[in-house]
Amino acid sequence: MTELFRLREEKMQEVHGTIGNGPFKPDWDSLRDYSVPRWYEDAKFGIFIHWGVYSVPAYDNEWYPRNMYIEGTPAHQHHIAAYGPVDKFGYKDFIPHFTAENFDPEVWADLFKSAGAAFVVPVAEHHDGFGMYDCPFSDWTAAKMGPQRDIIGELADAVRRRYMTFGVSSHRAENWWYYNGGRELPSDVQDPRYAGLYGPAQRTYGEPGYPQPILPPSEEFLEDWLARTCDLIDRYGPQLVYFDWWIEQPVFKPYLQKLAAYYYNKAAEWGRGVVVNYKLDAFAEGTAVYDMERGQLADIHPDVWQTCTSVGETAWCHIADHKYKTSAALIGDLVDIVSKNGVMLLNVGPRADGTIPGEERKLLLEIGEWLAVNGEAIYSTRPWKVYGEGPTEIVSGTFNDTKRSPFTAKDVRFTARGDKLLYALIMGWPDEGRALIETLSSSSRLFTGQIMKVQVLGWKEELSWSRKEDGLHVLLPEALRARPVIAVRIEYAVAEALE
């Protein structure tokens, strides 16, 4: 019995003990007793971080480790030209170049705090099988190779010192098949010395797009996945665990139930609320928080949900010649998501040396500047009766984050705080500063309260406003023209009476 195997077996015994002795059992009926914690409902905005060995080549996207072994792909062609054949220079050979010499968790945490983030979620392990933390079940980690630092541990400490909530992301499930291209041509994937990194590399069908393995994950792989994930939870105490796609495979279901029971039972011991993010139909409704990758919803959802998206339009990790979104577009998406009972998890991709690119720092700081003024309309709010009004349509679903038209001044989103405060967020600059909010007309059946006061957040002077048959008219000061979204604070005397 190897030492790594022995440690895993000991961990599994502990896992089953915790599952057996806690309030949650590993079945969907029991797990439906889970409730989303207040901190997450209030948070609204978090930072996601894709950083790993794939940041060294900085080409194509974070799937470079897989695609470099697939003939005909741009990544494979680039790799041959830049580094040589994959049997001479494989993905493992990037690890010595991943030194993270400029990584300073304090600088990162300061930036995320300035951006207005309430929580931070680094990727602890991507599909590539290289852990960014001190995993006891693998030698292929940043704590033992490359930087030789516990990246996740250092960042967790820095984030918590700034009173942000810490989470982690695990994408290990896909390691079952991720490197299968290396089985089809001469490569180091076939060398058993590197199996701890490259994993089973099971052959797949359905290329390209979302590949599916010919064989489902083995019991050994699934047990290892569960042990690693539970150890990650114990080692760093995250209050959020994010899972990427593919865990929705039927063979994973019993292990997901065990994982959730273990995590929720641990949270009960800690006395802290926790969140599991999942995609597609991996978890039963009501047992965790649904995440929509690079997408939004067209209307309010009764349950809290999440969008994960990135500052870049394509890759999640750092690459050369990134095409970035604008801070105005990101703020608009944040407002739209929050108005529909959602939370935004916004990704950045540091360089291999541990610095966050200037363009990304600038975007985060611009978002933070807006939130510093308008956060009252975002943090700790709840959806109103309707999410908003206006002509711009949101294409509901995943991978649609760049498909909407720019928001206009006729687009308005609502958030609420209790039953006496309503926020109307105007998504552009109206002609001559004359905003019209039609939903709040004097004849509205949705809003029957008497408006007592209308203000713009971050503006101390009195506003000119009137409520008429066609809507609430607000004359906005010219000085506010540069704001990407203008938050109007509306105090009213009585709650809405209409059913």
N, C-alpha and C positions, 0 to 999 in steps of 0.2 A: 504494500500500500504506500503510495507516494504521500509526501507531506501535504501537498495541495489537496489531494483526495481526502485525506484524514480531516483536514480543517473543514472541508465542505460537508463531510458527514456529520461532524460535530455541530456545524451551523444548522443543518437540517433538523437535527434532534431538538435544538433550541427553538427553531421555527414552529415545529409541530406542538411543542409544549406551550408556547405563547398563544397559538391558535386555539388550543384546547381549553385554556384557562381564562380567556377573555370574553367580553360581552358579544363580540361578533363571531359568527361561525362562517365557514367557507361555503356558503350557498347564497344565491341571489336574494331569497326571502329575508334572510338575516341581514344581509348587506344593505337592503332597502331602508333599514333603520338609520342609515348614515344621513347626516345633514351637513350642508355646506356651511363652513364656519363664517362668522361675521367678518373676520379680518379680510377674508377673500372677497366677500360681497362688497366691502367698503374700498378695497384696494384699487380696483379699476385698471391699473397700469403697472406692468412689470417689464423687466429686461431679460431677454433670452441671450445666450452666448454660445456660438458655435466656434470652438477653438480647439485645435488638435494637430496631429501630425500632417493632416491634409492641408494645413495652412502653409506648409513649407513649399510645395510646388505652386500653390496659389493660382491654380489654373482650372478653368471650366466651372467646377463647383465642388462641394464637399463629397461628391460621389467619385472623385478622382481615384481613390484607392481601388474601387471596383472597375471603373471604366478603363483604367490603364492596362488591365489584363484582357480587354475585349478588343480583338482586332477590328479595324475599321472605324473605331470611335475617334473623335478629335483628341481625347485624352491619351489614347494609345499612341497615336501618331506623334503627338507632342512629346510624349515620354521617350519614344525611340529617338527622336531628334535631339532632345535635351539631355537625356541621361543614358541612353543605350537600351539594349534588349532587356526584357523583364526577367530573364533568367540570370542576368549579370547585375542588374540594379533593380531590386524589387522595392515594394512599399516599405519594408522593414528598414531599408537603407536610408530612408529619410529621417528616421528617428534620431540619429546623432546630430542632425542639423536642426532639430527642434529643441533648442536650448532655452528659450524663453528668457533670455538674458535681461530684457527690459520689463519683465512682468512685475508690476507693483500692485498688489491687491488693494492697497490703500488709495492709490490714484484711481483705480477702476471704481471702487466703492464711492469715492467722492463724486465722480462723474455721474454715476447712476442716481445718487441722491440729488444732485443738481438737476438731473433730467426729470425729477418728480416721480421716480419709480417707487412703488411701495413694496415690491418684492423682486428678487433676482434669481434666475434659474440658469446656471451653466450646464452644458452638456457634460455629464460625468463620463459617459462612454458612448461613442457613436458606433455606427455599423462596422467601423474598421477594426473593432476589438481592442483598441488601445485605451486603457483606462486613464482618466485624468486625475485619479485619486489613488489612495493607498489600498488597493484591493489585495486581500490576503490569498486569493485563489488564482492569481496570475502574476507572472513575472513581467508581463508586457504592460507596464504602467508608467506614468510620468514620475511616480515616486521612486522608481527603480531604474529608469532609463531616461534618455533625453535630458529634461530639466533636472531630474532627480529631486523633485519637489512635490509635495502634496498640494496640487493646485486647488482642488476643491476645498480642502481643509483651510487653506490660507484665505481663500476668498470668503468662505463662510464666516470666519472670524471678523473680517473687515466689514462685511455687509451687516452683520448683527450689531457691531459697535455703532453703526449709524442708524439703528432702529428700523432697518428694513427686514422683511421676512425672507428667509433663505429656502430655496428649493433646488432640486436636481432633476436632470433629464437622463433617461436611459433608453438607448436605441439598440441594445445588445441583441434583441431577438433576431434581427436580420442577419446577424453574423453566421447563422446556419448556412446561408447560401451566398453571402455577399461576394466572396472571392471565387465563385465557380468558374469564371473566365480563365483563371489560372490553371484549370484542369485541361483546358482545350489547346494549350500551346506550351512550349517549354518555359517554365517559370519557377520561381522559388516557392510558390504556393504548394507545390508538390513535395517539398522537402519537409519531412516530419519534424525536423528541429524547430520549425517555425509554426507548428500547428497551434500553439498557444495564442498566436496572433491571428492567423488566417482562418482558424476554425475548421469546421467540416467541409466548407466549400462545396456544398451539394449542388449537383447539376439541376438546372431549371428549364422551364419552358415558358413561352409567352414573351420572349424578348422582342423588342425593347419594352420600355414602360415599366409595369409592375411585374417583375418576374415571380414565378411560383416554383418552389422546389418540387422535384419529382417525388421525393420521399419527405414525409412530415418530420418535424424534429423528433429526435429520440428521447426516451425518458431521461437518459443521462444529461442531454443538453438542457431539457426543461428543468430538471432538478438543479443543475448548475445555474441556470438563469434565475430561479427563485432564490437560491442561496446568495448569489451575488447581489440581487436587488434588496433582500432583507438585510444583508450586511451593510449595504450603502445607507439604508435607513438608520440602522443602529449606530453606524460610525459617525454620521453627520447630523442626525436629527432633523432632516428637512421637513418643512411643513407643506411642501408640495412636491409631488413626484409626477413628472410628465413622461408619457410613453408615446413613441412614434407609432406609425401604422404597422401592420402585420401581426401584432399580437391578437388581432381579431380571428385568427385561424382557429378552427374548432378545437384542435389539440391543446391550445393554450388555455381554454376556458377554465378547467379545474385549477390550473396554476394561478390564473388571475384571481380567482375566488380566494385561494389561499393567501396570495399576496395582499389583497385588500383586507382580509380578516386580520392578518398579522399587523399591517400598518395601522388600521383603525384601533386595534387593541393596544398597540404601542402608544398611539395618540391618547387613548384613555388613561394609560399609565402616566404619560407626560402632563396631562391636563391641558393639552393644546389642540386646537382644531387643525385638521390637515385636509389636503386636497389631492386627489388623483385625477390627472388629465388623460383622456383617451380619445381615440379617433374611430370613425366608422361605427361599428356595432360591437366593439371589443367588450364593453361592460354593459350590463343590463341598465336600463333607464332608472335613474334615481339612486344608483349605487356609487356614482363618481361624477365628474364634471366633463361634459363633452367639449372637445376642442375641434375647431374648424381651421384647417391649414390654409393660409393665404386666402381667406374668404370671410364673408359676412352673411348675416341673415337679412331677409327683406322686411321682417316685422319683429315685434317683441316676442320673446320666448318666455314662457312662464318660469322656466328654471334658469339659473345662472349658467352661462356658457362662456366659452373663450375663443378668441381668434389668436392664432400665432402667425405672425407675419414678420417681414424683415425690412430693414432700411434699404436694402438692395432689391432690385426687381427680379433677379434670377437666383444667384447663389446665396446660401446662408453663411458660408465661410468667406474669409478674405480672398479675393482674387484680384488680379490686375484688371484695370479698365472696368471697374464696377459701374453699372448704371444705377444711380441712386434715385430714390423718391425725393420729394420735397418735404420740408417740415409742415407746410400748409396742408399737403395731401395726407400726411400721417395724422395730423391733429384732426382733420376732417373725419378720417376713419375712426379715430379714437372716440370722437363725439357720437358718431353714428352708432358705433358698437355699444357704448354705454347707454344710449337712449333705448336700446333694445334688450337690456338686461345682460350685456356682455362685459367681458374683461379683455383688454388687449395685452398680449405678451409680444414685445417688440424686440427683434433680434439684431445683434451687432456681431461683426466678425473681426476679431483682432488679428493683427499680423503675427507671423510665427515668432517674432521676437518679444511679443507681449504688449506691443503698443496698439492702441485703438486709432485707426486712421483719422486724420483731421476732418475729413468730410463727415464721418460718423459722429465724431465728437460735436461738431457744429450742429448737426441735426438734433442730437440729444439735448444740447443746451438750448436750442430754440424751442423745443417742446417744453423743456423745463421753465423757460421764461414765460411761456403762455400759461402753463399750469400754476405758476406762482401767483398769477393774477386771477385766473379763472377756475382754479381748482375747486372752489366752493360748489361749482356747478357740475363737478365730476365726482370727486371723492365722496364716499358715503351716501351718494344719492341713490334713488330707485327710479325705475321707469314710471312714466305717467300713464294716463289712460290710452294715449296714442303716442307713437314714437316721434311723430313730427308731420311735416307737410312739405310739399315742393315737387318739382318736376323730375329731379334726378333719380333714376331708378338704380337700385343696388341689384347686381346680378348675384342671387343667392347661391351659395355652394362654395366648395373648395377651389383653390387655384384661380380665383376670379378677382384678385386684389388689384389688378391693373386694368380691369375692363370697364369700370364705371367712368362716366363723364365727370368733369370737374363740378363740384358743388357750386351753386349759385346763391345769390342773396334771397331768392324765393324759397330756398331749402332751409327749413328750420327743424331743429331737433329739440325735444323736451326731456328734461329730467326733473325730479321732484325730491323735496326734502320735507317729510311729514305731510300734513294736510293744509299748510298755510304758506308754503313756499314753492314756487314753480320757476324753473329756469327755461328760457327760450333761447337757444343757441342759433344765431343767424350765421349761415355758412358762407357768406360773401358780403361784399360792400354794395348796398342798394344805391340806385340812382339818387343823387343829391342827398344821400344819407337818410332817405325816408324809408324806413323798414315797415313792412306790413305783415302782421301775423294773423292770418285769416281764421285759424282755429279758435282764437280768443275773441271773436266778434261778440257784440252785445246780444246777438241772437243765438249764440252758441248753445247747443244742448249738452256739450261736453264740459263746458266751463261756465258754471252759473254763479261762482263766487264774485263778490264785489272787490274789484281791484283797489287797493289802498295806496300802493307805492310801486313805482317802476324805476329801476336803476340799471346802470351798466356796471358790471364788476370792474373794479379798478378805475372808476371815474367818480369823483366826489361831487361834481356840480349837478344841479337839478336838470332833469330832462324834460323836453316838451313831448307829451304823449296824450292820446285820446282813444277811447274805446267807442267804435262806431259799428254800424250795421255790417260793414264789410271786413272788420277785423280790428286788432289793436295796432294803432299807428304810433311809431316811435321815431322821433327825429334824432339821429345819431350825430354826435360831434365829429367834425372833419378830422380831428386829431386821432380818431380811432380807425381811420381808413386802412392803415397798414396791418391791422390785426387779421389773421386768417379766419378766425371765428370770433364773433362778438357775443358775449354771454349777457343776456338781459335777465335781471332778477325781479321777480314779480311777487309782491306780498299781497295776499287777499284775506278778506275778513271771515269768510265762512267757507266750509268745504263744499265741493260740488254736490248737488242734490239729485242730479239725474241718474236714473238707473241705466 
